[in-house]
């Protein structure tokens, strides 16, 4: 989405992380909410398993991961409609 195609370096998303973290956090929030709605609909329709892959989280330093992405995960766990 941000990279415009597949990427091994994730240079654009990393530039956004360091140059516009607020915008990145808002974008990831929108993506997270849309993903949760979709997965919850799949579960409601009878899906017995759902899986999410984080394709660029491993490219971050542990501090960056904790600082940006972990906050999104924590916020979603606090939502009453989110399912574990």
Secondary structure as UniProt FT lines:
FT   HELIX           11..19
FT   HELIX           21..44
FT   TURN            45..46
FT   HELIX           57..59
FT   HELIX           62..64
FT   HELIX           65..69
FT   HELIX           70..78
FT   TURN            80..81
//
